[in-house]
Amino acid sequence: MAYNRLERDFVIRTLDILHNYKGPYGVTLLINCLLGLIVLPTEKNFEGILEEKGIQLADLGISSSELQSWGKIEEQKRTIMKFVHCLRNSIAHIRVESFDKDGEIKSLCFSDKSGFKAVFSIERMKEIVEKLANIYID
């Protein structure tokens, strides 16, 4: 199936894959989908879309217990784009840690060298991925 509008189609198809996958590697797929959704759209004016729609980090509903530290990042730079950039760096530099219970991954910790640290349950991570995707396609 060809892409009509690469970025939009990519986001829609990524969400479809995430919603319909029923295999044993759901968390791996979630991380892959997250990386795809924060790399491809952000290279195609995602920041402009956020500004145009007035989307702020608070719109993702992330709690302080989830976003545990911004590290060395200055307060005025703690934006949704910086958050996305920190997640991207965490994945790209393999600074993702999983926590399991009874052999099943229950949460993921994302960190980077600036001291950024965020911990999300798998369900919350899915919600955040969906929110980021829907910002792009709505």
KEKE-3310 file (N, C-alpha, C; in steps of 0.2 Angstrom, whole numbers, plus 5000, padded with zeros to 4 digits):
npx = (5004:5003:5010:5001:5002:5016:5020:5008:5001:5010:5010:4996:4996:5005:4999:4988:4995:5000:4988:4982:4991:4994:5004:5018:5027:5024:5029:5041:5037:5030:5040:5047:5037:5035:5047:5047:5036:5041:5052:5050:5038:5042:5053:5046:5040:5033:5034:5029:5016:5012:5013:5004:4992:4992:4997:5003:5015:5008:4996:4998:4996:5005:5012:5021:5026:5029:5036:5051:5063:5070:5083:5097:5091:5085:5072:5063:5065:5058:5048:5035:5041:5054:5053:5049:5061:5070:5065:5067:5081:5084:5079:5087:5100:5100:5095:5085:5076:5068:5055:5050:5037:5034:5039:5034:5034:5031:5033:5043:5058:5064:5079:5092:5108:5108:5101:5088:5074:5061:5047:5036:5021:5017:5004:5001:5012:5007:4996:5002:5009:4998:4992:5002:5003:4990:4989:4997:4989:4976)
npy = (4994:5011:5026:5041:5053:5054:5057:5058:5046:5037:5039:5035:5022:5017:5018:5010:4997:4996:4996:4984:4973:4957:4949:4942:4952:4965:4976:4978:4982:4993:5002:5003:5009:5021:5027:5028:5037:5048:5052:5053:5062:5073:5078:5084:5096:5095:5103:5115:5112:5109:5121:5129:5123:5125:5116:5110:5103:5099:5095:5081:5075:5071:5065:5071:5061:5052:5059:5061:5068:5082:5084:5093:5102:5118:5127:5135:5129:5117:5109:5102:5098:5097:5087:5076:5076:5071:5059:5053:5053:5045:5032:5031:5031:5020:5020:5015:5007:4992:4986:4972:4961:4946:4940:4948:4963:4978:4992:5006:5014:5029:5038:5051:5058:5071:5070:5069:5060:5048:5038:5026:5017:5003:5004:5018:5023:5018:5026:5039:5038:5037:5049:5058:5054:5057:5071:5074:5069:5074)
npz = (5000:4995:5001:5003:5010:5017:5031:5038:5035:5039:5053:5056:5052:5060:5073:5070:5069:5082:5089:5085:5086:5093:5098:5108:5109:5113:5121:5115:5103:5106:5110:5098:5090:5097:5095:5081:5080:5086:5079:5065:5063:5070:5063:5053:5055:5067:5079:5075:5072:5085:5091:5083:5087:5100:5110:5125:5137:5148:5143:5140:5151:5161:5176:5191:5197:5187:5177:5183:5184:5177:5176:5171:5163:5159:5167:5159:5147:5148:5139:5129:5117:5121:5130:5121:5114:5124:5126:5114:5113:5124:5119:5108:5112:5120:5133:5141:5153:5159:5169:5178:5183:5189:5177:5167:5158:5166:5167:5160:5161:5156:5152:5151:5147:5152:5164:5164:5168:5167:5171:5166:5167:5157:5151:5153:5145:5132:5131:5131:5119:5110:5112:5107:5094:5089:5091:5080:5069:5070)
capx = (5000:5007:5009:4998:5005:5020:5020:5002:5000:5015:5007:4990:4998:5009:4994:4984:4999:5000:4981:4980:4996:4992:5009:5021:5032:5020:5033:5046:5033:5028:5046:5048:5032:5036:5053:5045:5032:5044:5057:5047:5034:5046:5057:5041:5037:5029:5034:5025:5009:5011:5012:4998:4987:4993:4998:5008:5017:5003:4991:4999:4994:5011:5012:5028:5029:5031:5042:5054:5068:5072:5090:5100:5087:5082:5064:5060:5065:5054:5042:5033:5046:5060:5051:5049:5068:5073:5063:5071:5088:5084:5079:5092:5106:5099:5095:5078:5076:5062:5054:5045:5034:5032:5041:5030:5036:5026:5035:5049:5061:5068:5084:5097:5114:5106:5098:5081:5071:5054:5045:5029:5018:5016:4997:5002:5016:5003:4992:5006:5010:4992:4991:5007:5001:4983:4991:4999:4984:4970)
capy = (5000:5017:5032:5047:5059:5050:5057:5057:5039:5033:5039:5032:5015:5015:5017:5003:4991:4996:4993:4977:4968:4953:4944:4942:4957:4971:4981:4980:4985:5000:5006:5004:5014:5027:5030:5030:5043:5054:5054:5055:5068:5079:5081:5087:5102:5094:5109:5120:5109:5110:5129:5131:5120:5127:5110:5110:5097:5097:5091:5074:5073:5067:5067:5072:5054:5049:5063:5061:5073:5086:5085:5100:5106:5124:5127:5138:5124:5111:5110:5096:5096:5095:5080:5072:5075:5067:5052:5051:5052:5039:5026:5031:5030:5014:5022:5013:5001:4989:4983:4967:4957:4939:4939:4952:4970:4982:4999:5008:5020:5033:5043:5053:5061:5077:5069:5068:5053:5047:5031:5025:5010:5001:5007:5025:5024:5018:5032:5045:5037:5038:5056:5061:5052:5060:5078:5075:5068:5078)
capz = (5000:4995:5005:5000:5013:5021:5038:5041:5034:5044:5060:5056:5051:5067:5078:5068:5071:5089:5092:5083:5088:5099:5100:5114:5110:5113:5124:5110:5097:5109:5110:5091:5088:5100:5091:5074:5080:5089:5074:5058:5063:5073:5057:5048:5058:5073:5083:5072:5074:5093:5092:5080:5091:5107:5114:5130:5140:5153:5139:5140:5158:5164:5183:5193:5199:5181:5175:5190:5184:5171:5176:5170:5158:5162:5168:5153:5141:5149:5135:5126:5112:5125:5133:5116:5112:5129:5125:5108:5115:5128:5115:5103:5116:5124:5140:5143:5157:5160:5176:5177:5188:5187:5170:5162:5159:5169:5166:5157:5163:5150:5155:5146:5150:5155:5170:5163:5170:5167:5172:5164:5166:5149:5149:5152:5139:5126:5131:5128:5112:5106:5112:5102:5087:5088:5090:5073:5064:5071)
cpx = (5004:5006:5006:5002:5009:5019:5014:5000:5004:5012:5001:4992:5001:5004:4990:4988:4999:4993:4980:4985:4994:4998:5013:5026:5029:5024:5038:5043:5032:5034:5047:5043:5033:5042:5051:5041:5035:5050:5054:5043:5038:5051:5053:5037:5032:5029:5030:5017:5007:5009:5006:4992:4987:4994:5004:5010:5011:4997:4992:4997:4999:5012:5020:5031:5031:5037:5046:5059:5069:5080:5093:5097:5084:5075:5061:5060:5062:5048:5040:5038:5052:5059:5052:5057:5071:5071:5066:5078:5089:5084:5085:5099:5105:5099:5087:5079:5069:5061:5049:5042:5031:5034:5038:5032:5030:5027:5042:5051:5066:5073:5088:5103:5113:5104:5091:5079:5064:5052:5038:5027:5017:5009:4998:5006:5012:4998:4995:5007:5004:4991:4996:5005:4994:4984:4993:4994:4978:4970)
cpy = (5006:5022:5038:5053:5055:5050:5055:5049:5035:5033:5035:5024:5012:5014:5011:4997:4991:4993:4986:4971:4964:4948:4945:4948:4964:4977:4983:4984:4992:5004:5008:5010:5021:5031:5032:5037:5049:5057:5057:5061:5074:5082:5084:5092:5100:5099:5114:5118:5110:5117:5131:5128:5122:5121:5111:5103:5094:5094:5084:5071:5069:5070:5068:5065:5050:5053:5065:5067:5076:5086:5092:5104:5112:5124:5130:5134:5118:5111:5103:5093:5094:5088:5075:5070:5071:5060:5049:5049:5046:5033:5026:5029:5024:5015:5021:5007:4999:4986:4978:4965:4951:4938:4944:4960:4974:4990:5000:5014:5023:5038:5045:5056:5067:5076:5068:5060:5053:5040:5031:5018:5009:5004:5014:5027:5023:5024:5038:5044:5039:5046:5060:5060:5056:5068:5079:5074:5071:5085)
cpz = (5000:5000:5001:5003:5018:5028:5041:5041:5038:5051:5061:5056:5057:5072:5076:5070:5079:5092:5090:5084:5094:5101:5106:5115:5110:5116:5119:5105:5100:5108:5103:5088:5091:5096:5084:5075:5083:5084:5068:5058:5065:5067:5052:5051:5063:5078:5081:5073:5081:5094:5090:5084:5098:5112:5119:5133:5145:5149:5138:5146:5162:5171:5185:5196:5193:5178:5181:5190:5177:5170:5175:5165:5162:5162:5162:5147:5142:5145:5132:5121:5115:5128:5127:5114:5117:5128:5119:5110:5120:5124:5111:5106:5121:5131:5142:5147:5158:5167:5175:5183:5186:5179:5165:5163:5161:5168:5163:5160:5157:5154:5149:5150:5154:5162:5170:5165:5170:5167:5171:5164:5159:5147:5148:5146:5132:5126:5128:5121:5107:5106:5107:5095:5085:5087:5083:5068:5064:5068)
residu = (MET:ALA:TYR:ASN:ARG:LEU:GLU:ARG:ASP:PHE:VAL:ILE:ARG:THR:LEU:ASP:ILE:LEU:HIS:ASN:TYR:LYS:GLY:PRO:TYR:GLY:VAL:THR:LEU:LEU:ILE:ASN:CYS:LEU:LEU:GLY:LEU:ILE:VAL:LEU:PRO:THR:GLU:LYS:ASN:PHE:GLU:GLY:ILE:LEU:GLU:GLU:LYS:GLY:ILE:GLN:LEU:ALA:ASP:LEU:GLY:ILE:SER:SER:SER:GLU:LEU:GLN:SER:TRP:GLY:LYS:ILE:GLU:GLU:GLN:LYS:ARG:THR:ILE:MET:LYS:PHE:VAL:HIS:CYS:LEU:ARG:ASN:SER:ILE:ALA:HIS:ILE:ARG:VAL:GLU:SER:PHE:ASP:LYS:ASP:GLY:GLU:ILE:LYS:SER:LEU:CYS:PHE:SER:ASP:LYS:SER:GLY:PHE:LYS:ALA:VAL:PHE:SER:ILE:GLU:ARG:MET:LYS:GLU:ILE:VAL:GLU:LYS:LEU:ALA:ASN:ILE:TYR:ILE:ASP)
# end
